[in-house]
Amino acid sequence: MWVDRAFADPAFLDALADPDGLFASPSCRIVKDQRKIKVARLELSIAGHERVLYVKRYNSFSLRFKLLSPFFQSGALRSLKGTGILGRARIASARPVAALEKRRFGILHSSFFIADEIVGGKTADAYWMENLRGKTGPDGFRSRGRFIERLTELFHSLHEERIYHNDLKDANILAVGHDGHADCALFLLDLEGVRRCYRLGERRRVKNLVQLYRTLGKYLSRSQQLIFLKTYLGASFLEPGCKRKWVVRVLRRARRVDRTKCQNGMGVTI
């Protein structure tokens, strides 16, 4: 078990002895409940301070998963590791509070990752729709442009640092706006799939671009999508054939993903 020293309150540590009990707290609100994970928002008093925490429970969802679990890290420890990778690259994420796992004879039964709330955070799609899309005039144009620029900076920073996030969609990017300013801060979520690569190849870079294109991209105009790509590629965008090459690769892969999801009965998201 790992716990941030700032949260090493005896009562909180006692509660972590039975982390499933956190979901039974009167202040607990379930955010997501799926076969593989369960996420809750929780209000607790820790060392005399009221805190809002998010608890993510990773389930051992199959016999095969349990049998293989002695040979790999739990989701909670991978999330903690992902937070460290981002922190060293100065890329923002939620502050980790605790990471723990339940094993018996090495077999993983569940693990828990607890993080501090990102106050005022909205998913990138919600922030675009609620804070930016309806803004008119020069201020609205400037705010939308700056948001796209901040997104581009985030993707560029990740890839320059050879950091790969395996699910870089809009719902895993939180935006926090600053009152009276066009700027915002961006934070990454779902960090169990974050890793630093020896070499971040073009295939993974395209996959990340496709993940954003298929989610937030459906709210952006063609010109806004091209502004994102132009800023992301930098000077190479002006090289002969470069723009077309990247546009074709992103669209081709997006269509392939759509076909796969249709065949699996999951529908199309764009």
N, C-alpha and C positions, 0 to 999 in steps of 0.2 A: 504493500500500500504506500502511495505517495500522497502527502498533503502539504499544501503551501503553508509555510510557517505562520503567516498572518491569520490563518484560519485554524490554528492549532488550539482551539477552545475545547476544554474537556467534554462539555456537553455535546459539541459537534462531533468530536472523535468517538464518543459513545454511540451516536446515531449512525456513524459510518460502519460500526460493527455489524449492523443489519441494514445495509443500504436499500433493500427492498422496502423497508419500513418507511423510507422517505416518500414513497408514492402514496402512502396512506395518510400523510399529513393533511390536516384540514385546509392548509393554504396551497396544496398541490393542484395544479391544473395540467392535465395531460394535453400535450401539444401534438404528439404523433404516437401511434400504437400499431406497430407492424410486426410481422413474423420475426424479423431480424433485429429490430431495434424498438425501443420505447423511450420517448422524450417527454420530460415534464418541466414546468416552470414552478419554482418553489420559493416561498418567502420564509426566511428563518431569521432568528435573532442569534447572532454569533458574537460572543465577547462583548455583549451590550450594544451591538450595532445591528440595525435591520438590513439584511442583505437579500437580494433576489438572485437565485442561482438557477442554472439549467442542468438537469440530471439526464444523462443519456445512458440507457442500459442496453448493452449488446447481448443478445440471446444466443445460446448454443441451439441452433434451429434444426439440427439433423444429427443422426447417429454418425454419419461420415465426418461431419464437422467435429464432433466430440473426439472421435478416434484419432483425428489428425491434430487436434488442438495442442498436445504436448510439444509439437515441433514448431509452433509459431506463437508470436506475441498476440495478446488479446487486443480487441479494438480500443479499449481504454488506454493501454500503454502505447499503442500506435498513434493515438490522438495526442497523447502527451509528447511523444517524440516529434510529431508534426508541428506542434506548437513551438518546440525548441528550434526546429529547422527554420520556421518563419521568423522567429524572434531574432536569430542570428543574422538573418538577411534584412532585418528591420521592416518586415511586412506584418501588419497588424492582424491580430486575432483576439478572441475572447481570452481573458486571463484564466489560466487553469487553476482550479481550487483543489481537486483531488482526483486520483486515479487508483482504482482498486479492482481486484479480480477474485472470483471464487473458483478455486480448483480443488479437486480431490484426487489424490494419486496422480497428479499431473494433468488430469483431464479438466478442461475448462467448462464450467457450467454457465457463468455469466461474468460480465465485467461492467464497470461503471466509470464514466468520465463526467466530472462535475466542473462547470465553468461559471465564472461571474457573468452577470447580465451586461450586455452592451447597451447602455442607456440610450433610448431614442433611436435605436437601430431599426431599419426597415430593409427587407430584402430588395435587391436591386430593381426588380420589376415593379414592386409596390412603390418604391421611391420615385421611379420614373413616372408612373401613372398618377400618383397622388401629389407629388411635389413639383414636377417639371412639365409634364405634358400640357397642362392647362395654362401655363404661364404665357403671357402675351408680351409683345413689344421687345425692345432690345434686351431687357433684363432676362426674359424667358429664353431668348436665343443664346445669350451668354451663359446662362445657367446650364442649359442642355449641352452646350459645347464643352463646358468645363467638366461636366459629369462624364461625357464620353472620353475626354482627355484623362481623367482620373482612372477610368476603367482601363484605358490603354496603358497607362503607367503601371498599373497593377500587373497586367499580363506581361508587359515587357520586363518588369523587375523579376517576376517569377522565372521567366525563361532565361534571362541573362544570368541568374544565379543557378541555372540548371535545376530548378525546383519544379516538380511535376505534381499537380493536383488532379486526381483521377475523376473528379466530378465537378468541374468548374462551371456550373450553371448559375443562373441568376439567383436562385433560392439559397445558394451557398455563399453569396456575397452580401454583406450587410452594409448599408449606407447610413451615415449619421450626418445630417445637415447642420450647418451653422447659421443661426438666425441672422438675417440681413446680409448674408454672403452667398455668392454663387457657388462656392466651393463646398466640398463634403469630404468626409473621411470614409475609407472603405476597410472592411474587416472580413476575413475569410472564416468559413465554418466547415464542419465535417472534415476534420483533419486526419482521420485515420488512413486516408489514401495519399497523404502528402509524403514525398520522398525526394531526396537530392540525388540526381543521376550523375554518373560519370560523364555522360554526354547526353544532352537532351536533343533527340533527333527531331526531324521535321514531322514525322508521323504523329508524335505526341503533341507537338505544337499545333498542328492542324486539328487534332482531336479536341484540344481545349478551345480553339476558335469555334469549332462546330458546336460544342456544348453551349457556348454563349449565343451563337447565332440561332440555334433552335429554340432558345428560351427568351431572353431579352430581345434578341434580334427581330422577333415578330412585331415588336412595338416601334422599331426604328425605320425611318425611311431609307431608301437606297443610298441617298447621299450621306446620311449619317453613318450607315454601315461602311461606306467607302472611306469616310473620314477616320473611323476607327482603324481600318486596315492600313491606311496611309500613315497614320501616326505610329502604329505598331511596327511597321516595316522600316520606317525612317527613310534614309537616303536611297535604300535599295528599291523603294516603291517606284522610283523614276527610271530604273533600269529597264531596257526594252524587254517586254514580255513578262516582267515580274508581277505586275498587278493582275494580269489575266491568269497567270499560272496559279496564284494563290486563290483567286476567286473561284476558278474551276475546281481546285482541290477541295475547298470548303463546301461548295455546292454539291459536288459529286459525293463526298462523304456524308453530308447531311441527308441526301436522298437515299443513300444506302442504309443509313440508320432508320429512316422513316419506313423503308420497305421491310426491314427486319422487324420493326415494332408492329407493323400491320400484319405480317405473317404470324406473329405471336399473339395477335388479338389485343394489342395494347393501344391501337389507334395512333393517329398522327398528331403531333403537337404544333405543327406549323401549317 
